[in-house]
Structure formats: C-alpha cells, structure tokens
Amino acid sequence: MQLSQTIVAIATDDALLRSLAFTLGVEGYIVRPYSSWEAARAQMEASLCVIVDVDICRKDADAKRSLLDPQSRIVLLSDGMPQPTVSETTRVITKPLEGSDILEGVDHFRRVRT
C-alpha cells in the first residue's frame, strides 16, 4: 500500500498555510490548505495527517471532538494559551513554529503508518 504524501492543513491564517505548504513541500509532501474543518473533512481520511490551528478547534465542535479520538492523526498548532484536551496520539506544537518541529510532528505519523 502506497503511503500518502498528502497533508491536510487547516487554519484561517493564509500566511500560516503558505508557510506550512512551503516547509512541507520542500520535504516532498503535498499540502492541501483549508480555512475550515468542514471544508477539509472529505480529504482527511486519505491524508497522512491533519495539521490544524488551535483557533479552528476552539470554534468548531467537530474539530474539538476529533482531538480526543485516539485514531486521529492530528498535529495541533497551539498558541500557548489554554488549549482543548487532546488524546495521546495528537501531537501538539507550540507557536512560534520551527520548520523542524512541524516535520517532527508529521514524521511521527509517517513512522506509525509504515
């Protein structure tokens, strides 16, 4: 089975989405950017993982619930403020972001799926 190189990224900040696409694109990943959880939903199942900004999870009940799902493959971008409760499988990265932090979060799910 071919491992997906596609990552779903969800944030309302276009600059953040472009930065994620650049950082991950250099490593050979394809980033599908979305501004809402609902818009991204159809692509999540086939993706390697989902990178989501904590603001999305604060505003969307489905996104927040997914953080508790032990089967989810989520990298949560946290702003350091109180964040939603997450499952042990969710990777949390606190802003300001470093490219290496993002890659480490994504690589965790790549290793788990191989």
N, CA, C and O atoms as a GROMACS GRO file, in nm:
protein
  456
    1MET      N    1   0.085  -0.119   0.000
    1MET     CA    2   0.000   0.000   0.000
    1MET      C    3   0.089   0.124   0.000
    1MET      O    4   0.182   0.136   0.080
    2GLN      N    5   0.059   0.216  -0.089
    2GLN     CA    6   0.135   0.340  -0.101
    2GLN      C    7   0.099   0.434   0.014
    2GLN      O    8  -0.019   0.458   0.040
    3LEU      N    9   0.199   0.485   0.083
    3LEU     CA   10   0.178   0.579   0.191
    3LEU      C   11   0.149   0.716   0.133
    3LEU      O   12   0.223   0.764   0.047
    4SER      N   13   0.043   0.779   0.178
    4SER     CA   14   0.005   0.910   0.128
    4SER      C   15   0.111   1.014   0.163
    4SER      O   16   0.167   1.014   0.273
    5GLN      N   17   0.138   1.102   0.069
    5GLN     CA   18   0.228   1.214   0.091
    5GLN      C   19   0.148   1.342   0.109
    5GLN      O   20   0.204   1.452   0.114
    6THR      N   21   0.015   1.329   0.119
    6THR     CA   22  -0.073   1.444   0.130
    6THR      C   23  -0.103   1.476   0.276
    6THR      O   24  -0.132   1.387   0.357
    7ILE      N   25  -0.094   1.603   0.308
    7ILE     CA   26  -0.123   1.652   0.442
    7ILE      C   27  -0.232   1.757   0.430
    7ILE      O   28  -0.223   1.847   0.346
    8VAL      N   29  -0.333   1.747   0.512
    8VAL     CA   30  -0.439   1.848   0.519
    8VAL      C   31  -0.397   1.951   0.624
    8VAL      O   32  -0.364   1.915   0.736
    9ALA      N   33  -0.400   2.077   0.585
    9ALA     CA   34  -0.367   2.186   0.679
    9ALA      C   35  -0.489   2.277   0.691
    9ALA      O   36  -0.547   2.318   0.591
   10ILE      N   37  -0.528   2.306   0.815
   10ILE     CA   38  -0.649   2.386   0.839
   10ILE      C   39  -0.614   2.503   0.929
   10ILE      O   40  -0.571   2.485   1.043
   11ALA      N   41  -0.635   2.623   0.877
   11ALA     CA   42  -0.611   2.746   0.953
   11ALA      C   43  -0.682   2.860   0.882
   11ALA      O   44  -0.706   2.854   0.762
   12THR      N   45  -0.714   2.964   0.956
   12THR     CA   46  -0.775   3.082   0.894
   12THR      C   47  -0.669   3.181   0.848
   12THR      O   48  -0.701   3.276   0.776
   13ASP      N   49  -0.546   3.161   0.889
   13ASP     CA   50  -0.435   3.250   0.854
   13ASP      C   51  -0.368   3.201   0.725
   13ASP      O   52  -0.301   3.098   0.724
   14ASP      N   53  -0.388   3.276   0.615
   14ASP     CA   54  -0.331   3.237   0.486
   14ASP      C   55  -0.179   3.229   0.490
   14ASP      O   56  -0.120   3.141   0.427
   15ALA      N   57  -0.115   3.319   0.563
   15ALA     CA   58   0.032   3.318   0.572
   15ALA      C   59   0.079   3.189   0.639
   15ALA      O   60   0.180   3.132   0.597
   16LEU      N   61   0.010   3.144   0.740
   16LEU     CA   62   0.045   3.018   0.807
   16LEU      C   63   0.030   2.901   0.710
   16LEU      O   64   0.117   2.814   0.704
   17LEU      N   65  -0.079   2.899   0.635
   17LEU     CA   66  -0.100   2.791   0.539
   17LEU      C   67   0.009   2.790   0.432
   17LEU      O   68   0.058   2.683   0.394
   18ARG      N   69   0.048   2.907   0.384
   18ARG     CA   70   0.156   2.915   0.283
   18ARG      C   71   0.288   2.867   0.343
   18ARG      O   72   0.365   2.797   0.277
   19SER      N   73   0.314   2.904   0.466
   19SER     CA   74   0.438   2.863   0.533
   19SER      C   75   0.442   2.711   0.550
   19SER      O   76   0.546   2.649   0.527
   20LEU      N   77   0.331   2.652   0.590
   20LEU     CA   78   0.325   2.506   0.604
   20LEU      C   79   0.346   2.438   0.470
   20LEU      O   80   0.420   2.340   0.460
   21ALA      N   81   0.281   2.492   0.365
   21ALA     CA   82   0.295   2.433   0.231
   21ALA      C   83   0.440   2.439   0.184
   21ALA      O   84   0.490   2.344   0.124
   22PHE      N   85   0.508   2.550   0.212
   22PHE     CA   86   0.648   2.563   0.171
   22PHE      C   87   0.736   2.466   0.248
   22PHE      O   88   0.813   2.390   0.189
   23THR      N   89   0.726   2.469   0.379
   23THR     CA   90   0.810   2.385   0.465
   23THR      C   91   0.794   2.238   0.433
   23THR      O   92   0.892   2.164   0.422
   24LEU      N   93   0.671   2.194   0.419
   24LEU     CA   94   0.645   2.053   0.393
   24LEU      C   95   0.668   2.016   0.247
   24LEU      O   96   0.707   1.904   0.216
   25GLY      N   97   0.645   2.112   0.157
   25GLY     CA   98   0.669   2.088   0.015
   25GLY      C   99   0.815   2.060  -0.016
   25GLY      O  100   0.846   1.976  -0.101
   26VAL      N  101   0.903   2.128   0.053
   26VAL     CA  102   1.047   2.105   0.036
   26VAL      C  103   1.082   1.959   0.070
   26VAL      O  104   1.177   1.903   0.014
   27GLU      N  105   1.007   1.900   0.160
   27GLU     CA  106   1.032   1.761   0.202
   27GLU      C  107   0.954   1.660   0.118
   27GLU      O  108   0.957   1.540   0.147
   28GLY      N  109   0.884   1.707   0.015
   28GLY     CA  110   0.814   1.617  -0.076
   28GLY      C  111   0.668   1.592  -0.042
   28GLY      O  112   0.603   1.511  -0.108
   29TYR      N  113   0.615   1.659   0.057
   29TYR     CA  114   0.475   1.643   0.091
   29TYR      C  115   0.388   1.737   0.007
   29TYR      O  116   0.434   1.842  -0.038
   30ILE      N  117   0.265   1.697  -0.013
   30ILE     CA  118   0.166   1.779  -0.081
   30ILE      C  119   0.071   1.831   0.027
   30ILE      O  120   0.010   1.752   0.099
   31VAL      N  121   0.059   1.962   0.039
   31VAL     CA  122  -0.026   2.021   0.142
   31VAL      C  123  -0.155   2.072   0.077
   31VAL      O  124  -0.152   2.149  -0.018
   32ARG      N  125  -0.266   2.027   0.132
   32ARG     CA  126  -0.399   2.073   0.088
   32ARG      C  127  -0.449   2.171   0.195
   32ARG      O  128  -0.487   2.130   0.305
   33PRO      N  129  -0.449   2.302   0.163
   33PRO     CA  130  -0.488   2.401   0.263
   33PRO      C  131  -0.640   2.425   0.266
   33PRO      O  132  -0.706   2.426   0.162
   34TYR      N  133  -0.693   2.444   0.385
   34TYR     CA  134  -0.835   2.474   0.405
   34TYR      C  135  -0.849   2.576   0.516
   34TYR      O  136  -0.765   2.586   0.605
   35SER      N  137  -0.957   2.651   0.509
   35SER     CA  138  -0.981   2.752   0.612
   35SER      C  139  -1.086   2.708   0.715
   35SER      O  140  -1.114   2.781   0.809
   36SER      N  141  -1.143   2.587   0.696
   36SER     CA  142  -1.239   2.537   0.794
   36SER      C  143  -1.233   2.385   0.802
   36SER      O  144  -1.194   2.318   0.706
   37TRP      N  145  -1.271   2.332   0.915
   37TRP     CA  146  -1.275   2.187   0.937
   37TRP      C  147  -1.372   2.122   0.839
   37TRP      O  148  -1.341   2.019   0.780
   38GLU      N  149  -1.488   2.182   0.823
   38GLU     CA  150  -1.592   2.126   0.735
   38GLU      C  151  -1.541   2.116   0.591
   38GLU      O  152  -1.564   2.014   0.525
   39ALA      N  153  -1.474   2.217   0.542
   39ALA     CA  154  -1.425   2.216   0.404
   39ALA      C  155  -1.319   2.107   0.385
   39ALA      O  156  -1.307   2.052   0.275
   40ALA      N  157  -1.243   2.075   0.488
   40ALA     CA  158  -1.134   1.979   0.478
   40ALA      C  159  -1.178   1.835   0.501
   40ALA      O  160  -1.105   1.741   0.467
   41ARG      N  161  -1.294   1.816   0.556
   41ARG     CA  162  -1.340   1.684   0.602
   41ARG      C  163  -1.323   1.573   0.497
   41ARG      O  164  -1.276   1.465   0.532
   42ALA      N  165  -1.359   1.597   0.375
   42ALA     CA  166  -1.355   1.493   0.272
   42ALA      C  167  -1.213   1.444   0.242
   42ALA      O  168  -1.196   1.331   0.196
   43GLN      N  169  -1.113   1.525   0.266
   43GLN     CA  170  -0.974   1.490   0.235
   43GLN      C  171  -0.898   1.426   0.352
   43GLN      O  172  -0.789   1.373   0.332
   44MET      N  173  -0.954   1.431   0.471
   44MET     CA  174  -0.882   1.386   0.590
   44MET      C  175  -0.850   1.237   0.590
   44MET      O  176  -0.739   1.198   0.626
   45GLU      N  177  -0.944   1.155   0.552
   45GLU     CA  178  -0.928   1.010   0.559
   45GLU      C  179  -0.807   0.962   0.478
   45GLU      O  180  -0.732   0.875   0.524
   46ALA      N  181  -0.788   1.017   0.360
   46ALA     CA  182  -0.681   0.972   0.271
   46ALA      C  183  -0.547   1.039   0.299
   46ALA      O  184  -0.446   1.004   0.238
   47SER      N  185  -0.544   1.136   0.389
   47SER     CA  186  -0.420   1.210   0.414
   47SER      C  187  -0.332   1.137   0.516
   47SER      O  188  -0.379   1.054   0.593
   48LEU      N  189  -0.204   1.171   0.512
   48LEU     CA  190  -0.110   1.118   0.611
   48LEU      C  191  -0.147   1.168   0.750
   48LEU      O  192  -0.149   1.091   0.846
   49CYS      N  193  -0.177   1.298   0.760
   49CYS     CA  194  -0.219   1.358   0.886
   49CYS      C  195  -0.288   1.491   0.859
   49CYS      O  196  -0.291   1.540   0.746
   50VAL      N  197  -0.342   1.548   0.964
   50VAL     CA  198  -0.409   1.677   0.958
   50VAL      C  199  -0.335   1.772   1.051
   50VAL      O  200  -0.314   1.742   1.169
   51ILE      N  201  -0.296   1.886   0.997
   51ILE     CA  202  -0.236   1.992   1.080
   51ILE      C  203  -0.346   2.095   1.100
   51ILE      O  204  -0.401   2.147   1.002
   52VAL      N  205  -0.377   2.127   1.224
   52VAL     CA  206  -0.486   2.220   1.250
   52VAL      C  207  -0.444   2.324   1.353
   52VAL      O  208  -0.381   2.292   1.454
   53ASP      N  209  -0.480   2.447   1.325
   53ASP     CA  210  -0.454   2.556   1.418
   53ASP      C  211  -0.555   2.548   1.533
   53ASP      O  212  -0.672   2.518   1.510
   54VAL      N  213  -0.510   2.574   1.653
   54VAL     CA  214  -0.595   2.563   1.771
   54VAL      C  215  -0.719   2.652   1.763
   54VAL      O  216  -0.823   2.618   1.820
   55ASP      N  217  -0.711   2.765   1.693
   55ASP     CA  218  -0.828   2.853   1.679
   55ASP      C  219  -0.943   2.782   1.609
   55ASP      O  220  -1.060   2.806   1.642
   56ILE      N  221  -0.914   2.696   1.514
   56ILE     CA  222  -1.018   2.618   1.446
   56ILE      C  223  -1.088   2.528   1.548
   56ILE      O  224  -1.210   2.518   1.548
   57CYS      N  225  -1.011   2.465   1.634
   57CYS     CA  226  -1.068   2.373   1.733
   57CYS      C  227  -1.148   2.446   1.840
   57CYS      O  228  -1.240   2.389   1.898
   58ARG      N  229  -1.115   2.568   1.866
   58ARG     CA  230  -1.191   2.645   1.964
   58ARG      C  231  -1.328   2.686   1.909
   58ARG      O  232  -1.421   2.708   1.986
   59LYS      N  233  -1.339   2.697   1.776
   59LYS     CA  234  -1.462   2.745   1.714
   59LYS      C  235  -1.549   2.634   1.656
   59LYS      O  236  -1.669   2.654   1.637
   60ASP      N  237  -1.492   2.518   1.630
   60ASP     CA  238  -1.564   2.410   1.563
   60ASP      C  239  -1.573   2.288   1.656
   60ASP      O  240  -1.471   2.231   1.693
   61ALA      N  241  -1.695   2.250   1.691
   61ALA     CA  242  -1.716   2.140   1.786
   61ALA      C  243  -1.664   2.007   1.730
   61ALA      O  244  -1.609   1.927   1.806
   62ASP      N  245  -1.680   1.981   1.600
   62ASP     CA  246  -1.630   1.856   1.541
   62ASP      C  247  -1.478   1.850   1.547
   62ASP      O  248  -1.421   1.746   1.577
   63ALA      N  249  -1.414   1.961   1.520
   63ALA     CA  250  -1.268   1.966   1.526
   63ALA      C  251  -1.221   1.940   1.669
   63ALA      O  252  -1.126   1.866   1.692
   64LYS      N  253  -1.287   2.002   1.764
   64LYS     CA  254  -1.250   1.984   1.905
   64LYS      C  255  -1.269   1.838   1.948
   64LYS      O  256  -1.184   1.783   2.019
   65ARG      N  257  -1.378   1.776   1.906
   65ARG     CA  258  -1.403   1.635   1.941
   65ARG      C  259  -1.297   1.543   1.879
   65ARG      O  260  -1.258   1.444   1.940
   66SER      N  261  -1.252   1.577   1.759
   66SER     CA  262  -1.154   1.491   1.692
   66SER      C  263  -1.022   1.486   1.768
   66SER      O  264  -0.948   1.388   1.756
   67LEU      N  265  -0.992   1.589   1.846
   67LEU     CA  266  -0.869   1.590   1.925
   67LEU      C  267  -0.866   1.481   2.030
   67LEU      O  268  -0.759   1.443   2.079
   68LEU      N  269  -0.983   1.430   2.066
   68LEU     CA  270  -0.994   1.324   2.167
   68LEU      C  271  -0.995   1.184   2.107
   68LEU      O  272  -0.985   1.086   2.180
   69ASP      N  273  -1.007   1.174   1.976
   69ASP     CA  274  -1.016   1.046   1.907
   69ASP      C  275  -0.878   0.980   1.901
   69ASP      O  276  -0.786   1.036   1.841
   70PRO      N  277  -0.862   0.865   1.963
   70PRO     CA  278  -0.730   0.801   1.962
   70PRO      C  279  -0.688   0.752   1.824
   70PRO      O  280  -0.571   0.718   1.804
   71GLN      N  281  -0.780   0.748   1.728
   71GLN     CA  282  -0.748   0.707   1.591
   71GLN      C  283  -0.711   0.826   1.502
   71GLN      O  284  -0.669   0.807   1.388
   72SER      N  285  -0.727   0.947   1.553
   72SER     CA  286  -0.698   1.064   1.471
   72SER      C  287  -0.548   1.080   1.450
   72SER      O  288  -0.467   1.033   1.531
   73ARG      N  289  -0.513   1.146   1.342
   73ARG     CA  290  -0.374   1.174   1.309
   73ARG      C  291  -0.362   1.326   1.297
   73ARG      O  292  -0.358   1.382   1.187
   74ILE      N  293  -0.354   1.393   1.414
   74ILE     CA  294  -0.360   1.539   1.417
   74ILE      C  295  -0.233   1.598   1.477
   74ILE      O  296  -0.182   1.551   1.579
   75VAL      N  297  -0.184   1.702   1.410
   75VAL     CA  298  -0.080   1.786   1.464
   75VAL      C  299  -0.150   1.918   1.499
   75VAL      O  300  -0.194   1.990   1.410
   76LEU      N  301  -0.159   1.948   1.627
   76LEU     CA  302  -0.226   2.069   1.674
   76LEU      C  303  -0.125   2.180   1.693
   76LEU      O  304  -0.026   2.165   1.764
   77LEU      N  305  -0.151   2.293   1.627
   77LEU     CA  306  -0.065   2.411   1.641
   77LEU      C  307  -0.123   2.496   1.753
   77LEU      O  308  -0.227   2.559   1.736
   78SER      N  309  -0.056   2.500   1.865
   78SER     CA  310  -0.104   2.568   1.985
   78SER      C  311  -0.042   2.707   1.997
   78SER      O  312   0.070   2.732   1.954
   79ASP      N  313  -0.118   2.797   2.057
   79ASP     CA  314  -0.068   2.933   2.078
   79ASP      C  315  -0.017   2.953   2.220
   79ASP      O  316   0.016   3.066   2.258
   80GLY      N  317  -0.012   2.847   2.298
   80GLY     CA  318   0.037   2.857   2.435
   80GLY      C  319  -0.072   2.892   2.536
   80GLY      O  320  -0.052   2.879   2.657
   81MET      N  321  -0.186   2.938   2.487
   81MET     CA  322  -0.300   2.968   2.575
   81MET      C  323  -0.366   2.835   2.612
   81MET      O  324  -0.334   2.732   2.553
   82PRO      N  325  -0.457   2.836   2.709
   82PRO     CA  326  -0.527   2.712   2.741
   82PRO      C  327  -0.584   2.650   2.614
   82PRO      O  328  -0.653   2.716   2.535
   83GLN      N  329  -0.556   2.522   2.596
   83GLN     CA  330  -0.598   2.454   2.475
   83GLN      C  331  -0.695   2.343   2.509
   83GLN      O  332  -0.704   2.302   2.625
   84PRO      N  333  -0.767   2.293   2.409
   84PRO     CA  334  -0.858   2.182   2.434
   84PRO      C  335  -0.782   2.057   2.478
   84PRO      O  336  -0.662   2.043   2.451
   85THR      N  337  -0.850   1.969   2.545
   85THR     CA  338  -0.793   1.841   2.585
   85THR      C  339  -0.771   1.758   2.459
   85THR      O  340  -0.852   1.761   2.367
   86VAL      N  341  -0.659   1.684   2.455
   86VAL     CA  342  -0.626   1.605   2.337
   86VAL      C  343  -0.596   1.461   2.376
   86VAL      O  344  -0.563   1.432   2.491
   87SER      N  345  -0.608   1.370   2.278
   87SER     CA  346  -0.572   1.230   2.302
   87SER      C  347  -0.420   1.217   2.302
   87SER      O  348  -0.348   1.309   2.264
   88GLU      N  349  -0.373   1.101   2.346
   88GLU     CA  350  -0.229   1.077   2.349
   88GLU      C  351  -0.168   1.073   2.210
   88GLU      O  352  -0.047   1.092   2.195
   89THR      N  353  -0.250   1.048   2.108
   89THR     CA  354  -0.197   1.038   1.972
   89THR      C  355  -0.182   1.174   1.904
   89THR      O  356  -0.112   1.185   1.803
   90THR      N  357  -0.245   1.276   1.957
   90THR     CA  358  -0.234   1.410   1.898
   90THR      C  359  -0.098   1.469   1.931
   90THR      O  360  -0.056   1.466   2.046
   91ARG      N  361  -0.030   1.521   1.832
   91ARG     CA  362   0.098   1.588   1.851
   91ARG      C  363   0.069   1.737   1.868
   91ARG      O  364  -0.002   1.796   1.786
   92VAL      N  365   0.121   1.798   1.972
   92VAL     CA  366   0.098   1.941   1.999
   92VAL      C  367   0.230   2.015   1.978
   92VAL      O  368   0.334   1.979   2.034
   93ILE      N  369   0.223   2.120   1.895
   93ILE     CA  370   0.339   2.204   1.869
   93ILE      C  371   0.301   2.346   1.906
   93ILE      O  372   0.200   2.398   1.859
   94THR      N  373   0.380   2.409   1.990
   94THR     CA  374   0.351   2.544   2.037
   94THR      C  375   0.420   2.647   1.949
   94THR      O  376   0.538   2.634   1.915
   95LYS      N  377   0.344   2.751   1.913
   95LYS     CA  378   0.398   2.862   1.835
   95LYS      C  379   0.490   2.944   1.923
   95LYS      O  380   0.467   2.947   2.044
   96PRO      N  381   0.593   3.010   1.872
   96PRO     CA  382   0.626   3.022   1.730
   96PRO      C  383   0.679   2.889   1.678
   96PRO      O  384   0.750   2.816   1.747
   97LEU      N  385   0.644   2.860   1.554
   97LEU     CA  386   0.676   2.733   1.491
   97LEU      C  387   0.814   2.735   1.427
   97LEU      O  388   0.858   2.835   1.371
   98GLU      N  389   0.879   2.623   1.437
   98GLU     CA  390   1.004   2.598   1.366
   98GLU      C  391   0.973   2.490   1.263
   98GLU      O  392   0.894   2.399   1.289
   99GLY      N  393   1.034   2.500   1.146
   99GLY     CA  394   1.012   2.400   1.043
   99GLY      C  395   1.042   2.260   1.092
   99GLY      O  396   0.971   2.165   1.058
  100SER      N  397   1.147   2.246   1.172
  100SER     CA  398   1.184   2.114   1.223
  100SER      C  399   1.077   2.058   1.317
  100SER      O  400   1.057   1.936   1.322
  101ASP      N  401   1.008   2.144   1.390
  101ASP     CA  402   0.900   2.098   1.479
  101ASP      C  403   0.785   2.041   1.398
  101ASP      O  404   0.730   1.936   1.431
  102ILE      N  405   0.749   2.111   1.290
  102ILE     CA  406   0.641   2.065   1.203
  102ILE      C  407   0.678   1.930   1.142
  102ILE      O  408   0.597   1.837   1.142
  103LEU      N  409   0.800   1.920   1.091
  103LEU     CA  410   0.844   1.795   1.029
  103LEU      C  411   0.845   1.680   1.129
  103LEU      O  412   0.810   1.568   1.094
  104GLU      N  413   0.884   1.708   1.251
  104GLU     CA  414   0.884   1.605   1.355
  104GLU      C  415   0.742   1.555   1.382
  104GLU      O  416   0.720   1.435   1.397
  105GLY      N  417   0.646   1.648   1.389
  105GLY     CA  418   0.507   1.610   1.411
  105GLY      C  419   0.453   1.524   1.298
  105GLY      O  420   0.386   1.423   1.322
  106VAL      N  421   0.481   1.564   1.175
  106VAL     CA  422   0.436   1.489   1.057
  106VAL      C  423   0.508   1.354   1.050
  106VAL      O  424   0.444   1.252   1.024
  107ASP      N  425   0.637   1.353   1.072
  107ASP     CA  426   0.714   1.229   1.066
  107ASP      C  427   0.666   1.126   1.166
  107ASP      O  428   0.676   1.006   1.142
  108HIS      N  429   0.614   1.172   1.279
  108HIS     CA  430   0.558   1.078   1.377
  108HIS      C  431   0.451   0.992   1.311
  108HIS      O  432   0.449   0.870   1.328
  109PHE      N  433   0.361   1.054   1.235
  109PHE     CA  434   0.252   0.980   1.172
  109PHE      C  435   0.302   0.899   1.052
  109PHE      O  436   0.247   0.793   1.023
  110ARG      N  437   0.404   0.946   0.985
  110ARG     CA  438   0.463   0.869   0.875
  110ARG      C  439   0.523   0.739   0.930
  110ARG      O  440   0.504   0.633   0.871
  111ARG      N  441   0.594   0.748   1.042
  111ARG     CA  442   0.654   0.630   1.102
  111ARG      C  443   0.548   0.532   1.152
  111ARG      O  444   0.564   0.410   1.140
  112VAL      N  445   0.441   0.584   1.209
  112VAL     CA  446   0.335   0.500   1.263
  112VAL      C  447   0.265   0.422   1.151
  112VAL      O  448   0.223   0.308   1.172
  113ARG      N  449   0.253   0.483   1.035
  113ARG     CA  450   0.179   0.420   0.925
  113ARG      C  451   0.263   0.332   0.837
  113ARG      O  452   0.210   0.266   0.747
  114THR      N  453   0.394   0.327   0.859
  114THR     CA  454   0.477   0.240   0.775
  114THR      C  455   0.505   0.108   0.844
  114THR      O  456   0.574   0.023   0.788
   0.00000   0.00000   0.00000
